[in-house]
Amino acid sequence: MLSERQDTMFIARWEFTCRFGRIEDCVSILRRWEMDVGDRVGWKASSVRVLAGFLGGNDSHIEFEARVENLTDLEAAWADIERNPHHREYMKQLEHVIVAGTSKWTVLREVKLINA
């Protein structure tokens, strides 16, 4: 496993495909999830972003990204998410708008090109 450096940031990326015509419903659920779940585990609006396919790719593709300072914080956030009863409810709502089998998490390490 790669060692964590003090100045390293990580991106936890959740990717999935929305059902045809359901992207706005999906984004609406994610907005509410962020307020009721994400914010409560420390994922503030400034550390989260949602990307949607637009040109040159699948227009039903969604990526939810959360920026974390270290892997310990990420593991703690995931544990807190699982204990949050709102999370289960939002996952049930998302079942109706996400294509089954397309969901996956990836953790990326940010690499600085220029030392600031």
C-alpha positions in Angstrom: 0.0 0.0 0.0 1.2 3.5 -0.7 2.3 5.4 2.3 0.4 8.6 3.3 2.4 11.8 3.2 1.3 14.7 5.3 0.4 16.9 2.3 -1.4 14.1 0.4 -5.1 14.4 -0.2 -7.4 11.7 -1.4 -10.6 11.6 -3.5 -13.2 9.0 -2.7 -15.2 8.6 -6.0 -18.5 6.9 -6.3 -19.5 6.2 -9.9 -22.7 4.8 -11.3 -25.1 5.1 -14.3 -28.6 6.6 -13.9 -31.6 5.1 -15.6 -32.7 6.9 -18.8 -34.5 10.2 -18.0 -33.8 10.0 -14.2 -30.6 12.1 -13.8 -32.4 15.0 -12.2 -34.1 12.7 -9.7 -30.7 11.2 -8.9 -29.1 14.6 -8.4 -32.0 15.7 -6.2 -31.5 12.6 -4.0 -27.7 13.2 -3.8 -28.3 16.8 -2.7 -30.5 15.7 0.2 -28.1 12.9 1.0 -25.3 15.4 1.3 -27.2 17.5 3.8 -28.5 14.6 5.9 -25.6 12.2 5.7 -22.5 13.6 4.0 -22.3 16.9 6.0 -22.8 14.9 9.3 -19.7 12.8 8.6 -17.6 15.9 7.8 -18.0 16.0 4.0 -18.7 19.8 3.7 -20.0 21.2 0.5 -16.5 22.6 -0.3 -15.1 19.1 -0.2 -17.8 17.4 -2.3 -18.7 17.6 -6.0 -21.0 15.8 -8.3 -20.1 15.3 -12.0 -22.5 14.3 -14.7 -21.6 13.0 -18.2 -22.0 15.7 -20.9 -20.0 15.5 -24.1 -18.1 12.5 -25.5 -19.3 10.1 -22.9 -22.3 8.5 -21.3 -24.8 11.3 -20.4 -26.3 9.1 -17.7 -22.9 8.7 -15.9 -22.7 10.3 -12.4 -19.6 10.7 -10.2 -19.9 11.7 -6.6 -16.5 12.8 -5.2 -15.5 13.5 -1.6 -12.1 15.0 -0.8 -10.5 13.7 2.4 -7.2 14.5 4.1 -6.2 10.9 5.0 -7.4 7.3 4.7 -8.2 7.2 8.4 -10.8 10.0 8.0 -12.3 8.2 5.0 -12.7 4.9 6.9 -14.3 6.8 9.8 -16.6 8.6 7.5 -17.7 5.4 5.8 -18.3 3.8 9.2 -20.4 6.8 10.3 -22.3 6.7 7.0 -23.3 3.1 7.6 -24.7 4.0 11.1 -26.8 6.9 9.8 -30.4 5.8 9.3 -30.9 8.5 6.6 -28.3 6.8 4.5 -30.3 3.6 4.2 -33.4 5.5 3.2 -31.5 7.4 0.5 -30.0 4.2 -0.9 -33.5 2.8 -1.2 -34.5 5.9 -3.1 -31.5 5.6 -5.4 -32.3 2.0 -6.3 -35.1 3.3 -8.4 -32.9 5.7 -10.4 -29.6 3.8 -10.7 -28.9 1.0 -13.2 -28.2 -2.1 -11.1 -24.6 -3.3 -11.2 -23.0 0.0 -12.2 -22.1 1.3 -8.8 -18.4 1.3 -7.7 -16.1 3.2 -5.3 -12.6 4.2 -6.2 -10.1 6.0 -3.9 -7.6 8.2 -5.7 -4.5 9.9 -4.4 -4.0 13.5 -5.4 -0.6 14.1 -7.0 0.8 17.6 -7.1 2.5 18.7 -10.3 4.0 21.9 -8.9 5.1 22.4 -5.3 3.2 25.4 -3.9 
